[in-house]
Amino acid sequence: MKETGFFYGAMYVSYALTVAEGFIWFILGYFILGLSLMTNFLIITSLAFLLSKFNFKISRTIWIYIFYKQP
């Protein structure tokens, strides 16, 4: 049984995932594709919004596995 507030730490994992996704897209978009900063900003914002549900689920899964103890 998980205690109340167990998944508060998953917010930090979700934040790290979002930053990593944004950084990867920035490197790809700016240096490889040659997009402008404003275009990159709009794409990263859209990407963060579209992947928010995926990040929510995967961050909770990662957070559980950090504290999972094999019997």
Number of C-alpha atoms within 10 A of each C-alpha: 3 7 6 7 7 11 15 11 13 20 15 13 19 21 14 14 19 19 14 12 15 19 13 12 18 20 13 14 19 14 11 10 10 11 14 11 12 9 13 19 16 11 16 21 12 12 15 18 12 11 13 15 11 11 21 16 12 16 22 19 14 14 19 16 10 9 8 9 7 4 3
